[in-house]
Amino acid sequence: MKSITIIFFLLTNLIFSQNIKKLTLTECIEIAQQKSPIAKIALNNKRNKKLHFEAFNAGLLPQVNLSANIPGLSRRISQIRQNDGTYQFKPISQLNASGGLLINQTFAATGTQISLFSGLTRFDQLENNEFSQWGATPFQVAITQPLFKFNSLYWDNEIEDMKFNKSESEFIEDMENIAKDATQKFFDIYIAQMNVRNAEFNVATNDTLFILSKGRFNVGKIAENDLLQSELALLNANNELENARLEYNKSIEELRMFLDFDKNSQFELIPPLSFKKFDIPVERAVAEALKSRPTLVELNIKKMEAERNLNSVKRKYGFNATISAGFGYNQSAELFDNAYKNLFEQQDINLNIEIPLFLWGKSSAEIEVAMNTQENVEKLNEQERKKFEIDIRYQVSKFKLLQQQVELSQKADTIATRRFDVAKNRYVIGKIDLTQLFIAQNEKDSAFRAFIQTLRNYWISYYEMRKLTLFDFEKNEELRY
């Protein structure tokens, strides 16, 4: 029975170990950008903005509409004028049917509207002088051209183009934000995992030291105070181990949720302890950031909207005119075939002029408000650009500093670990006291935590630089997804 239990335990451990997925930082980021709920939300937002842009552009294409009025019967008593000029109330029954094809096209650049129409109508009177009549319009074209009017479609077209370009940049920024968040959660787990291992090591070390201290106390080589200090250190080490395990389990659950993993999934993290050093030219970083950063594109959109508003107000209170012209053929007849014979040539031309005369200062006030708004937007844009450039320069300097700090903290961790090993061996042979050993142990722990934290800050700063500039300086290319 005992052997069966051992075999079952070994098989269980084997299966469990096979289900543990090894996960590097790069793999963690790729999974987050492809499968995480946040990535799916970002992708849906991008698709919605693309569909909105496509719908707007579709509205600039010729719009074809087919309309039809299914024959409808109208029966009522109405006043009918008689030949002698008097009116009599008589019942009337009428039947109407019509259909037509209309094509509209608006040109955003000039505001010109062109429409083509072809239609057919039939009218039947069923009581009181029964008769039928066809009305045909084989072809009709109409052109409307505003002069000096505000062309809203032109401004909308320009703004929609900028919004679409912004949506592309926003998606890349979202992906880099996901990479940054994945990096934070990855290192949260790794730091928690290392804290657990370090705490386990400290428990084992302090347990050994406590046993050694009890032996020395029993033979009178150390005082009771040293023994109590050693026991207290062991208790603190056990307490830190429990806290470390609690934080580790919490960070595991957060990463599972972030990556949309099953709650029973297990993984082992492989941290990027080595990294490539590369230079980021400050001016190049600023130029790349100013080129396509969503925040700056939004500032340009606000600037164009302010210009749009000013142009709208000026055109509203200025001289404007509209020229409209139409040309076509139509005819009416009792027989269908005759409705398309001897077509009548239809012509229309109109010039509509609007000139505001007395507005009692309303126009100048609204124009001044629009001009002040535009000036404020331009000043705010200028300030935001300057702040953004300062931030970029700071982030570049910070990244360069972190590259140096990672190397230094790695060396410090190695030195502190070696120093603790030496101190531990010297304590075992009685060359140093317990206080000096604990100082070396604390320095080892501090150096280790500083190295991991600096490594974490480096990778977060790395993806922050990518997000701010939308550029991969390591590969020297623009980011694309």
N, C-alpha and C positions, 0 to 999 in steps of 0.2 A: 504493500500500500504506500509506503514511504517513497519507494522508487517511482511509482506512478505519479505521485504528487510532484516530485522533482522534475520528471519528464514534462508534465503539464506546465509547470512554471517556466521551464526553459523554452518550450514551444511558444508560450504566451509572450515572453520577452522577445523571441525571434520575430514573431509576427508584428509586434508593436514597433520594433526597431525598423522593420521594413517599411512601415507606414510613415515613418518620420521623413519629411521632405527637407532636403538641404536647400537653403535659400540664400542667395547672395543679394547684395543691395541692388544690383542691376536687375535681377529677376524680380525682386520685390516691387520695384518701380514699374517694370513692364506689366506685371499682373495688375497693379493698381490702375495703370492707364488704360488697360483693356477691359477689365472685368469688375472693377469696383463700382458701387452705386454712384459715387460722385462723378466718375468718368462717363457713365451712361447719361447722367443728367447733363453734363457738359456737351456730350455728343448730340443729345436731343435739342439743347438750346441752339447749337450750331445749325442743325437741320431746320429748325423753325425759322431762324433768321434767313437762311438760304431760301426757304420756300416763300417767305415774305418778299425777298428781293426778286425772286422769279415771278411772283404774282404782280409786283409793281411793273416789272419790265414787260410782262404780257399785256398790261394795260396800255402800253405805248404802241403795240402792234395794232393792225386793223381789226376792229371789232365788228363781227358779222352777226346780225340778228335777224331771225325770221319770225314775223308776227302774223297771226291769223285770228280773225274774228269769226267763230263758228256761227252759221246762220242763226239769228235770233229773232223770234217773233215778238212784235209789239202790237197789242190791241188795246185801244182806248177810245174815249169820246173826246173829240177836240173841236175847237172853233174852226170852221172852214169858210173862207171868204167866197162869196158868190159873185157872179158876173156884175150884178148891180151894185156891188160895194158893201152889201150887208153880210152878216155872219150868221151861220147856222151851226148848231151842234150836231155832229154826225159821227158815227163809229168809223174808226180807221184801223186797218190791219196792215202792218208793214213787215217786210222781211229784209234783213240786211246781212251781207257777208262781205268780208274783205281779207286780203292777205298781201304781204309785202316783204321784200328783202332789203335790209338797210345795212350799209357798210360805212363805218365811221373811222376816221384816222386823224389823230392829233399829233402835231410835230412839236416836241418839247422845246427845241431851239428857238422857234419863232412864235409859237402859240397858234399856228395856223390850224384850222379845222376843215377837213374835207369830208363830205358825205356823198354817197351814191345810193340811189333809191330806185326800186322797181316794184310796182304794185298793181293790184287789180281789185275792183269793187263791183258788187252787184246789188241793185236795189229793186225790190218788188213791192208794189202796192196792190193789196188783195181786195180792197173794197173802195167804192167811190172812185170811178175812173181808173179802173185797173190798168196797170202798165208795168213794164220791166225795163231796166236800163243798166248798161255796163259802163263802168268808168275805168280806163286803163292809163297807167303811167309807165310806159316801157322803160324810160330812162330819165333820170334826173340827177344832176350834180349840183352841189352847193358848196361854196367856199366862204369861210369867215376868217378875216384877218384883223386882229386887234392892232391898233397903232398907239404906241406910247402907254399901253396899259401894263399893269403888273402881270407878269407871266409866272404864275405859281408853279406850273408844271416844270419849267426850267430849273427853278430852285429845288423843287422836290427831287428831281432826277439827280442833281449834283449831290444833294444830301444823302439820298439813298445809296449812291455809289460809295460814299465815304463810310456809311454805316455798314455796308457789306464788307468792305475792307477791314473795318474795325472788328467785325464778327470773326473774321479769319484769324486776326491777331489775338482776339480774346480766347479763342479755342486753344491756341498754342500756349497762351498764358495760363489757362486752366490746367493744361497738361503739365506745365512746369510747377504749378502750385501743388498738383497731385504728387509729382515727384518729390517736392520739398516736404510735403506732409508724410509721404511714405518713408522718406529718409529719417524724419524725426521719430516716427513710430518704430522704425527698424532699430535705431540706436537706443531708443528708450528700452526696448527689449534686451538689446545686447548689453547695455549698461546694467540693467537689472540682473541679467544672467551672470555677468562678471562680478557684480556685487554679491550674488549668492555664492559663487565659487570662492570669492575672496573671503566671504564670511565663513564658509565651510572650512577653508584653510586656516582661518584665524581660530575657529573653534578647536580644530585638531591640534593646532600649535599650542594654544593656551591650555588645552587638556593635558598635553604632554608636559608643559611647563608646570602645571599645578601638581601633577604626580611627582615630578622631579623636586618641586619645592617642598612637598610633604615629606619626601625622603630626607631632604637636607634639614628640615625643621626637626624631624625625629632624632637626628644625630647632633642637633645643636649647631649647625653651620649657618642658619639664617634665623632672623627674629620672627616672632609671630606676626608682626605687622607686614612683613614681606609675604608670608603665607596668605594672609587675608587679602592682600593686594592681588596676588596671583589668582585666588579664588574669585574675587570680584571681577577681574578681567575675563575669566571664563564665563561667568554669568552674563556679563555685558556682551560677550561674543555670541552667546546663544540667543540673546535677545535681538541683536542685530541680524542674526541669521533668519529668525522668524519674520522680522520686518522686511528683509530683502526678498524672501520667498513670496510674501504678500504682494509687494510691488511688482515682482516678476510675473505673477499670475494675472495681475491687473493689466499689465502692458501686453501680455499674450492675448487676452480677450479683446483689447482695443485693436490690435493688428488684425485679428481674425475678422472682426466686424468691418474694419476698413477695407480689407481685401475680399470681403464676402465669402470667407472660408467657412466650412462646416465647423460646428462647435467642438467636434471631436478630433479635428485635424491637428497634427503635430508637425512641427518643423524645427530645424536646427539652423541657426543663422551663421553665415560665414562672412565676417566683416571685412571691408576693404582696408586692411592695415597698411597696404602700400598704395601710393598714388603718384601720378605723373605731375611734375612741376612744369607749368607753362606760364608764359607772360601774357597779360592782358593790357594792351596799350590803352591808356585812359581816354585819349581823344577818339580812338576807334570805338570804344565802348559807348561814349556819349553819342557819336554819330549814328551808331546802330540803334541805340535806344530812341533817339529823336525821329528815326525814320519810320518806325512801325509800331511803337508802343501804344496800346489801346488808350491809355490815359491821355496821351498827347493827341491822338486822333479825335478823341472826344472833345478836347479843347478846340480843335479846328472845326468840328461840327458846330459847337456853340458860337464860334466866330462867324461861320457862314449863316447860321440862323439869325444872328443879330443883323448881318448885312441884308438878309432876306426881309426882315421886319422893317428896316429902314427904307429899303427899296419899295416895299408895299405901301408904306405911309406916303412917300413922295409921289408915287404914281396915283394914289388915291385922290390926292388933292391937286393934281396937276392936269394939264390939258391931255385928253385922250380921245381917241376916235376908233370906230370899228367899221370896216368895209365888208359888206357881204354881197355876194353875187350868186345867182343860180341860173341854170340852163337845163332845159329838158323838153320832153314831148309828152303830150297827153291827149286824150280824146274820149268822147262818150257816145254811145249808140245803143239802140234797142237790141241789136244782134251782136253776139260776141265777136264775130269776124270783123264787123265794121268798126269795132272799138280800136282796132289796130290799123285802120286805113285813114289816109288823109290826116295824119297826125298834126296836132296844133303845136307850134313852136312856142315854148314858154320861156320867158326871160325875166330876171329880177336883178336889180342892183340897188344897193342902199348904202348911204354914208351916214353914220350916226356920230355926232360930236357932243362931247361933254366938256364944259368950261366952268369950273367953280368961280363965282364972282365975289360974293360976300360971305365969309365964314367966321368973321368976327374973332380972328386970332386962333381958332381951333386948329387949323392946319399947321401953323407955325409952332404951336405948343406941342402937338403930337410929334412933329418932326424933330423938335429939340429933345423930347423924351427919348425917341428912338436913337438919336445921335449920341446922347449921353449913355444910353444902355450899351451901344456898340463900343464906345470908348472904355466903359467899365470892363466889358468882356475882354477887350484887347489888353488892358492893364493886368487883369487877373491872369490871362493866358501867359503874359510875359513873366509874371511872378511865379506861376506854376512851373514854367519851363526852367527858370533859374533854380528853383528849389529842386527840381528833378535832376538837373545837371549836378548840383551839389551832392545829391544822394548817390548818383552814379559814381562820382569820383570817390566818395567815402566808401562805397561798397567795393570798388576796385582796390583801394588801399587796404581795406579790411581783409580782403581775400589774399592779397600778397602777404600780409602780416600773419594770417593763419597758416599759410604754407610754411613759413619759418617756425611758427609756434608748434606745429605738429612734429617737426623734426626734433626740436628742442625738448618737448615733453616726452617724446619717445625715448630719447637718450636719458632724460631724468628718471623715467620709469625703470629703465634697465639698471641705472646706477643705484637707485633706491632699493631695488630687489636684491642686488648683489650685496649692498651694505647690510640689509636685514639678515641675509644668509650668514654673513661674517659675524654679525652681532649674536645671532642665535648660537652659532658654534662656540663663540667666546663665552657666552653665558653657560653653556653646557659644561665647559671645562673650568668655570668659575673665575674667568678673567674680568667680567663686568657684572654689575648688579642688574636687578630686574627693571629698574627705572630706565636705564640706558637701552635695554632691549625693547621696552615698550615704546620708547621714543623712535627707535629705528622701525618698529612695526607701523606706527602711525605715519611716519614719513613714507614708508612703502605704500600704504593704502592711499595716502593723499596724492602721491605721484601717479599711481595707477588711475585714480579717478580723474586727475587732471589730463592725462593722456587721452583717455576715452572721450572725455568731454570736449577736448580740443579737436579731436578727430570728428566728432559729431558736428561741432560748429563749422569745421572746414567744409564738410559735404553739404550742410545746409546753406552755407554761403555760396558754394559752387552752383547750386540750383537756383539760388536767389539771383545770382548774376545772369544766369540763363533766362530767368523770368523777366528781369528788368530790361535786357537787351534783345531778347528773342534771337540770340546768336550763340552758336557753339564755338567758343574760342579755342577749344582743344582740337577740333577738327577744321576750324576756320571756315564755317559755312552757316547759312541761315537755318534756323530750326524749321522743320516741316513734319507734319503728322498727316 
